[in-house]
């Protein structure tokens, strides 16, 4: 994880949070978690793995926006 990756990840998370007004309990976030990790919380990957997956996704969205 280099500095560019972390900047991309946090920029992506900030942009996504801003667009959803940081309502983390909203229907969108519940849907997002369910589509990413499945409907059953007991089947979700460990916390460290989930956080890494979220950062990967956020960095990807930031890079895709830059490509536009």
Secondary structure, 3 states (H helix, E strand, C coil): CCHHHHHHHHHHHHHHHHHCCCCCCCHHHHHHHHHHHCCCHHHCCCHHHHHHHHHHHHHHHHHHHHHC
